[in-house]
Amino acid sequence: MAIQLGLSRAHEYGLELRGGMDRRRGERRASGREGPERRRGERRGRRTLRNLLLTSLAIALPHQPHLAPSNPRTTAPSHLRTVALSHLITVQPLLRADVTTSIDSFVAVPPFKAYEDVIQEAAVVHDVDPRLIRSVMQMESAFNPFAVSRAGALGLMQLMPELATELDVADPFDPRENIMAGTQYLRRLLDQYNGNITLTLASYNAGATNVARYGGVPPFEETQNYVVGVRNLLRRR
């Protein structure tokens, strides 16, 4: 007896019956196409998981960010990434060295010796007796580098602003600049009065105009006391 199964058009719908050999060949072809895609998907998943792990470690250990590569796939081979990751997990915080200083002793320098090196230099440069420089400085400011007089004289040797500008003094409160300029001015006055210390001192205090007007030490109490005071200091040195 012949039986019709109603599958005469089944091949149009992909429902036709196939033998065991045909089915196995079809499965092999399908698996050949799906295998690489499946393996690529697995690799992408592993990379994503690894990136998430490294990001979490970097956040958890902010003091060691340089040990975790931002892109493990491109920055180092896999075996190096494994070593770096294990090191990152076990690394200890870096030790910090603290440096401290201490002063074991302190020796105060007497005011009249505090600027001795500069005084000696100025004496050589301008050919002025260092005792005269030191005595004028003591009388003018008592060795205070920041002294300012009522008339506006500045620094150790009490330079007037106009004189400081004339002698190219950038900072009249700088000890070296002040001493060098004051000594240069003393040299100018010594030359002007042929080495006469009294007239040089009177002119340093009251100005050359007043010395010329009175033909000697002006009759100003301040100037007269100044000349006597400096000469007394000179005799003690």
C-alpha positions in Angstrom: 0.0 0.0 0.0 1.3 3.4 -0.9 1.0 6.1 1.7 1.5 9.8 0.9 3.0 11.7 3.8 2.1 15.2 2.6 5.8 16.3 2.5 6.0 16.7 -1.3 6.6 20.5 -0.9 8.4 20.3 2.4 11.7 21.2 0.8 10.3 24.6 0.0 10.0 25.2 3.7 13.2 23.6 4.8 11.3 20.7 6.3 12.5 18.0 4.0 14.0 14.9 5.5 17.7 14.5 5.2 19.9 11.5 5.8 22.3 11.2 8.7 25.4 12.0 6.5 23.8 15.2 5.1 22.8 16.3 8.6 26.4 15.8 9.9 27.9 17.8 7.0 25.5 20.6 7.7 26.3 20.7 11.4 30.0 20.8 10.6 29.6 23.7 8.2 27.5 25.5 10.8 30.0 24.9 13.6 32.8 26.0 11.3 31.1 29.4 11.0 30.0 29.8 14.6 33.2 28.6 16.3 35.4 31.6 15.6 32.6 34.0 16.4 32.0 32.3 19.7 35.7 32.3 20.6 36.0 36.0 19.7 33.0 36.8 21.9 34.6 34.8 24.8 37.9 36.7 24.4 36.1 40.1 24.4 34.3 39.0 27.6 37.5 38.1 29.3 39.1 41.4 28.3 36.2 43.3 29.7 36.3 41.5 32.9 40.1 42.0 33.2 39.7 45.8 32.5 37.0 46.1 35.2 39.2 44.3 37.7 42.2 46.5 37.0 40.0 49.7 37.2 38.7 48.5 40.6 42.2 47.9 41.9 43.4 51.3 40.7 40.5 53.0 42.5 41.1 51.0 45.7 44.9 51.8 45.6 45.2 55.5 44.5 48.7 55.9 46.0 50.1 53.4 43.4 48.4 54.4 40.1 51.7 54.0 38.2 51.7 50.3 38.8 48.3 49.6 37.0 48.4 50.0 33.2 45.4 52.0 32.0 45.0 49.7 28.9 46.5 46.2 29.7 45.8 45.1 26.2 48.1 47.6 24.5 50.6 48.6 27.2 52.2 45.2 28.0 52.3 41.5 27.0 49.9 39.3 29.0 52.7 37.6 31.0 54.0 41.1 32.1 50.5 42.2 33.0 50.1 39.2 35.2 53.3 40.0 37.1 52.3 43.7 37.4 48.9 42.8 38.7 50.3 40.4 41.3 52.7 43.1 42.4 50.0 45.6 42.6 47.9 43.5 44.9 50.8 42.8 47.3 52.6 46.2 47.2 53.1 48.2 50.4 52.8 52.0 50.6 56.1 53.7 49.9 58.1 54.9 52.9 58.6 58.7 53.2 61.8 60.2 54.5 61.4 63.1 56.9 64.3 65.6 57.1 64.8 67.7 60.1 67.4 70.3 61.0 68.5 71.6 64.3 70.8 74.4 65.5 73.2 73.2 68.2 74.6 76.6 69.0 74.1 80.2 68.2 76.7 82.9 68.5 75.6 86.5 68.3 77.9 88.8 66.4 78.5 92.3 67.9 77.0 95.0 65.7 80.3 96.7 65.0 81.6 93.4 63.6 78.5 92.3 61.7 79.5 94.1 58.4 83.3 93.9 58.8 83.8 92.0 55.5 81.9 94.6 53.5 83.7 97.4 55.3 87.1 96.0 54.5 86.0 95.5 50.8 84.8 99.1 50.6 87.9 100.4 52.2 90.1 98.7 49.6 87.9 99.6 46.6 87.6 103.3 47.5 90.8 103.8 49.5 89.2 104.9 52.7 90.3 104.1 56.2 88.0 101.3 57.5 87.9 102.9 60.9 86.4 106.0 59.4 83.7 103.9 57.6 82.9 102.0 60.7 82.7 105.2 62.9 80.5 107.0 60.4 78.2 104.0 60.2 77.9 103.7 64.0 77.2 107.4 64.4 74.7 107.4 61.5 72.6 104.3 62.3 74.1 102.4 65.2 74.6 99.6 62.7 70.8 99.3 61.9 70.5 98.4 58.2 66.8 99.5 58.2 67.3 102.9 59.9 65.3 105.8 58.5 65.9 109.4 59.7 63.3 112.2 60.1 64.9 113.8 57.0 64.5 110.5 55.0 68.1 109.2 55.1 68.2 105.5 54.6 70.1 102.4 55.8 73.5 101.8 57.6 75.2 105.0 56.3 72.0 107.1 56.0 72.0 107.8 52.3 69.6 110.5 51.2 67.3 109.2 48.4 68.8 111.6 45.8 72.4 110.5 46.6 71.4 106.8 46.5 69.9 107.4 43.0 73.0 109.3 41.9 75.3 106.4 43.1 73.1 103.7 41.4 71.9 102.1 44.6 69.0 99.8 43.8 68.2 98.9 47.4 69.5 101.4 50.1 68.5 98.8 52.8 70.9 96.2 51.3 74.0 96.4 53.6 76.6 95.9 50.9 75.0 98.4 48.5 74.6 101.0 51.3 78.2 100.6 52.6 79.8 100.7 49.2 77.9 103.8 48.2 78.4 105.6 51.5 82.2 104.9 51.3 82.3 106.2 47.7 80.7 109.4 48.9 83.2 109.7 51.8 86.0 109.3 49.2 84.5 112.1 47.1 84.3 114.5 50.2 87.9 113.6 51.3 89.1 114.5 47.8 87.1 117.7 47.9 88.6 118.8 51.2 92.1 117.5 50.6 91.7 114.8 53.2 90.4 117.1 56.0 88.4 114.7 58.2 86.6 117.5 60.1 85.2 119.2 56.9 84.5 115.8 55.4 82.3 114.8 58.4 80.6 118.2 58.5 79.8 118.0 54.8 78.6 114.4 55.2 76.1 115.5 57.9 75.1 119.0 56.8 76.0 119.1 53.1 78.7 120.8 51.1 76.6 123.9 50.6 76.4 124.7 54.3 80.1 124.0 54.8 80.9 126.4 51.9 78.5 129.0 53.3 80.0 129.1 56.8 83.6 128.4 55.6 83.9 125.4 57.9 81.7 123.4 60.3 78.2 125.0 60.3 76.9 126.4 63.6 74.3 123.6 63.8 74.3 121.8 67.1 73.5 118.5 65.4 76.4 118.8 62.9 78.9 119.9 65.6 77.9 117.0 67.9 78.2 114.7 64.9 81.7 115.8 64.1 82.8 115.4 67.7 81.1 112.0 68.0 82.7 110.5 65.0 86.2 111.8 65.9 85.8 110.3 69.4 84.9 106.9 67.9 88.0 107.2 65.6 90.3 107.7 68.6 88.9 104.6 70.3 89.6 102.3 67.3 
